[in-house]
Amino acid sequence: MVEQQNGFEEFNSLFYPKHIAFIGASESSRLGSMMYLPAFKESMWTNTFYPVNPKYDKIIGWKCYPSVLDVPYPIDTAYISLNVKFIPEVLKECVEKGIKWVIIFASGFSETGNPEGKQLELNLLNIIKNSNTRIIGPNCLGPLNAETGMAFSFAIQNGLYGGVSFMSQSGGHFTQLMDVGYKRDIRLRYGISFGNQIDLNCVDLIKHYRQHSKTTLIAAYLESTGSATGHELFLELRKTTKVKPVILWKGGYTKDGSRAAYSHTGAIASNDKIWKSMAKQTGTILVKDNEEFWNTIKTFELLYPKSLPKGRNVGIVTAGGGNSILSCDIFSSYNLNVPELTSDSQSKIAKILPDVNINIKNPIDLGASGFILDIFIKCIEVVIDDPNIDIIIIPLWSEHIYRHVFSRMIKTFESTLKPFAFCFPSIADDAALAKRFNSAKKLLHKKRILYFLSLRYAANSISMFCDYIDYLKSRKVIVTD
């Protein structure tokens, strides 16, 4: 790991800069990072944003400076968007200016596989040695602050911000999480795209997020540990997961994926078994793809720490025998149990339902009666109160996807702290259903209710949530009655 270490408040300035310089700004370019300049013109930095380019006197109405050394104000953060051959000299000026954070957009470093690219990274590190300047990147987009709207990305939206802080070696995954987060109501706090991680690295960020009181969940897409060692990451994860959940998407876990990761961020091939072992020993939640990442983040965001299951016993209430069997098979295959209800609960449900075409044990098959809302809700109430059940899953049919249905069901669940979630039929296959879902989704987001777009996503995410709770129990961090 790079020698210099920063205190919490000093590090926090990365996400709350007061003065920003953009080196290489140009009105004539419409590619890459230049496309985001107008957004800063309309931001809180409109009077403290300083384009730097010796070719221009003004850019988008801003005064343009030939060098950061000519800017007559202190600069917290500098973004560099230049050809790699110009970056070392510009970085020297940033060090001389005393700029704390330098974000390097450009690629063309170790990820090329050429010795010259690796040597260039070493040269950059030598330039900042014994200074207070830190490098983010290269080959990255830099930081996001969802509260202030700071980000070099089209995906930043004016949604509600929350407690999810993340990091990513991939700029694409960085922007995609912002976009998906906005659409699925994942409420982000901070984020960072740090590319090759030659200086600022995942351990630095995990430590900062652990100390940050408004961050409740940490998520990371990593292809390597960057300038940190694997042992340093292990120690920081072990410390952090006792305080906050960490969800880690490790890119390049196959032989071919590892080769692609090297050409993406210069990540050296690593043994997938080592990452799995580290995750298991530290209580880190390890995922393998984007849907797992998004769904698991959403699950932890909504359920932790207010809705902790006592165990892995799932109660399933749905209409249709085939649907109930499918649900049971899928949840059982993800190390979750679908136990029978108590005899008392079964007796109560038997009094609600007719005698034919049903199952009162668990999964609860409501048959045709499942399309009668009052009956569906009465059966849910019984399952909520059943001592054999820790988690409730409600697989729905397209006929259920109405705002009033969710309003009634959500009101029913307000009486319990047991985790629960809705599972939807395929939305993509039915335009009319998708339109109805959009209306219902607004209510689900407002009420902060967990839902999934497939049973498998639900089972996988709930199982990983239970894994984390089991880890905390094993370390005596939490105790559930």
Secondary structure as UniProt FT lines:
FT   HELIX           8..12
FT   TURN            13..15
FT   STRAND          20..23
FT   HELIX           32..36
FT   HELIX           37..41
FT   TURN            44..47
FT   STRAND          49..52
FT   TURN            54..55
FT   STRAND          58..59
FT   TURN            60..61
FT   STRAND          62..63
FT   HELIX           68..70
FT   STRAND          77..80
FT   HELIX           84..86
FT   HELIX           87..97
FT   STRAND          101..104
FT   HELIX           110..112
FT   HELIX           115..128
FT   TURN            129..130
FT   STRAND          134..136
FT   STRAND          142..145
FT   TURN            146..149
FT   TURN            154..155
FT   STRAND          164..168
FT   HELIX           171..184
FT   STRAND          188..193
FT   TURN            195..196
FT   HELIX           202..211
FT   TURN            213..214
FT   STRAND          217..222
FT   TURN            226..227
FT   HELIX           230..240
FT   TURN            241..243
FT   STRAND          246..250
FT   HELIX           255..265
FT   HELIX           272..282
FT   STRAND          285..287
FT   HELIX           290..303
FT   TURN            304..306
FT   STRAND          313..318
FT   HELIX           321..333
FT   TURN            334..335
FT   HELIX           343..352
FT   STRAND          364..365
FT   HELIX           367..371
FT   HELIX           373..385
FT   TURN            387..388
FT   STRAND          391..395
FT   HELIX           398..400
FT   HELIX           403..413
FT   TURN            414..415
FT   STRAND          420..423
FT   TURN            428..429
FT   HELIX           431..447
FT   STRAND          451..452
FT   HELIX           455..474
FT   TURN            475..476
//
